[in-house]
Amino acid sequence: GSLEYGTPWTLSGNNAASVTTAQSKSGSKSIQLYGEVAGCWGTHAHRYVGTNQSIRITFNVMVGGETLSGCHPEYVTVQMGSAASWASDTKSLLSFNKDGLIHAGGSLQLGSFESNTWYKVSVLFDRYSATNCALRYWINDELKASTNYSAPASELNLRYLSIGADEGTSWFDDIQVEDAGSTTAMIATATEIGWTSIPGKTYQVQWTLDVDSANWVDLGTPVLGTGGTNSVFDSTRGVNKRFYRVQVLQ
């Protein structure tokens, strides 16, 4: 069936969306969306977030293996919109495209993806002035791209998060929207931990308040090495001092 009435999501497009137990990243359920292949009729789910001032959007997403026609060449679209409708004014944040690449912020590319594989995505959407915005993108906790742009006046009205499947099947899980503070504030309230990784190795970042303590806390989930620089973001708002280490799990 469709998404249950009373949930914070509103549907538009072909309305082919449901809560399913067939796939999940954590727990037992996810949101399944379907866009008609070669039908030029996708489905979108919208959630009111109330503001477009410095928010961080995090979710897990997976796409099916359908061959797309090219009418709507995106398995996945993530946008900010002015209303709960596919026809509203929108700002595209990212998309998983027919070409096998994750596209963001217009000309940015965040890397390739595979079907039937879960990806953790995090987007920082920061309007730090009336006319300027910043975007930062993480895939599987690795910072992939940052960009700044001059925002048109229409973007002042963006109040809805929209997730969609323009063609084919996609699944979303663990969707979170949080206040991130401004880019200026984040300089003092955020830390990026980076290290040179080995392909195939798995790493776990940990933190503690006392470097001599035996009590180290895992920061997020394990990260697979890429052969380049891996990085993990940690909010340190209200924390005076924190120590980090990176452990090799295997």
C-alpha angles and dihedrals in degrees: 000000000000125000109295118264111254097038115121091251125096120196131221136167114038092344092226094150131122145160106253137189092198093087135022140154095207130003116008106291143058138174112261119202128185131195118194110257108233087356099097090222118113132177128239134191118203131198126190111234098171098225145041093204110119108322131164117217118197128178145144117241138182131183131210126238102253119138107241122224098217096242087107102008097192128097090188134022126182117189145159112233141187093230142011093271138093087230096059126105106279144185113213112225101178145329139200101226139203090252091068094250133115108235125197141174095004108291099019120112120199099189138273130306138201130219120255091023125115118233127191110221128189125183126187109204107187124179098188095172138012091269106025134072136179128205127196125183133202125185115193088348093304117121106237107171146354128197141170126206143173106257121220118232091252090070090068086077098056106122105145133074110218126194120186150170109216092181132003129003128312135174128209126196138170095019112185132177118190140169107260101182120230126308089250092053093045091064087072098032105045137060129198115206112202134179140167107257137199119231111256095016118118120221135194121201115211135184139199137177092225119045090207093053123108089214108095119168124212113246106214123315130319115288124219114228118246101191090251133067114316118197139187127197122222127186110226098179108153093007118119098192136005133171126212138198135179119222126197108229098184 
